[in-house]
Amino acid sequence: MKTILTILLVTLSLSAEPLYLQEDKQKHIVGSMAISATATGLARHYGSNKIESFAIGVATALLVGIAKERYDGAGHGTQDVQDIYADGIGGVVGSAISAQFTWEF
């Protein structure tokens, strides 16, 4: 967990304009937060512990983000590796929040 956060912080500091100030990256962060929070909540509901559900949520957000970038790279938009970094930030934040709750549907 500390390694992931360190990588994200280093990535944020290397950017000319911080990711969280770019409108497109804000959309990626918020979208990934929603995806990871949902995946984490579902994992918790179906019996995963906090760490497992956190990993599932982050992985889900990153997989969706990577799929979206591949779609963009196929001529449907602009492919940008920083979008994946923003997805990672959103995934970590959304999963960290969601993992704290006991989800019962």
C-alpha positions in Angstrom: 0.0 0.0 0.0 2.8 2.4 0.9 4.6 1.6 -2.3 1.5 2.4 -4.4 1.0 5.7 -2.6 4.7 6.6 -3.1 4.6 5.9 -6.8 1.4 8.0 -7.2 3.0 10.9 -5.2 6.2 10.8 -7.3 4.2 10.7 -10.5 2.1 13.7 -9.4 5.3 15.7 -8.6 6.9 15.0 -12.0 4.0 16.5 -14.0 4.4 20.1 -15.3 0.8 20.7 -14.2 -0.5 18.5 -11.4 -2.9 15.9 -12.6 -5.6 16.9 -10.1 -5.7 20.4 -11.7 -6.4 19.1 -15.3 -10.1 18.8 -16.1 -9.7 15.6 -18.1 -7.7 14.0 -15.3 -10.3 15.1 -12.7 -12.9 13.2 -14.7 -10.7 10.1 -14.7 -10.1 10.4 -11.0 -13.8 10.7 -10.2 -14.9 8.0 -12.6 -12.3 5.6 -11.2 -13.3 6.5 -7.6 -16.9 5.4 -8.5 -15.8 2.2 -10.2 -13.4 1.2 -7.5 -15.8 2.0 -4.7 -18.5 -0.1 -6.3 -16.1 -3.0 -6.9 -14.7 -2.8 -3.4 -18.2 -2.7 -1.9 -19.3 -5.7 -3.9 -16.2 -7.6 -2.9 -16.8 -6.8 0.8 -20.4 -7.8 0.4 -19.4 -11.2 -1.0 -16.9 -12.0 1.8 -13.6 -10.4 1.0 -11.6 -8.8 3.8 -10.6 -5.1 3.6 -7.2 -5.7 1.9 -8.6 -8.1 -0.7 -11.5 -5.9 -1.5 -9.2 -2.8 -1.7 -7.0 -4.7 -4.3 -10.1 -5.8 -6.2 -11.4 -2.2 -6.4 -8.1 -0.7 -7.5 -7.5 -3.5 -10.1 -11.0 -3.0 -11.5 -10.6 0.7 -11.9 -7.2 0.3 -13.5 -8.5 -2.4 -15.9 -11.4 -0.2 -17.0 -8.9 2.7 -17.4 -6.5 0.6 -19.5 -9.4 -0.7 -21.7 -10.5 2.9 -22.2 -7.0 4.0 -23.3 -6.7 1.1 -25.7 -10.1 2.2 -27.2 -8.7 5.7 -27.5 -5.5 4.3 -29.1 -7.6 2.5 -31.7 -8.5 5.9 -33.2 -11.5 6.9 -31.0 -9.7 9.5 -28.9 -6.3 10.7 -27.6 -4.3 8.0 -25.8 -2.5 9.5 -22.7 -0.6 7.5 -20.1 -1.3 10.2 -17.5 -4.9 9.1 -17.7 -3.9 5.8 -16.2 -2.1 7.6 -13.4 -5.3 9.5 -12.7 -7.3 6.3 -12.8 -4.8 4.9 -10.2 -5.3 7.8 -7.9 -9.1 7.5 -8.2 -8.9 3.8 -7.7 -6.9 4.0 -4.5 -9.0 6.8 -3.0 -12.4 5.1 -3.9 -11.3 1.7 -2.7 -9.8 3.1 0.5 -13.0 4.8 1.4 -15.3 2.0 0.4 -13.3 -0.7 2.2 -14.0 0.9 5.5 -17.7 0.1 5.3 -19.6 -3.2 5.8 -21.7 -3.5 2.7 -25.1 -5.3 3.0 -27.6 -5.2 0.2 
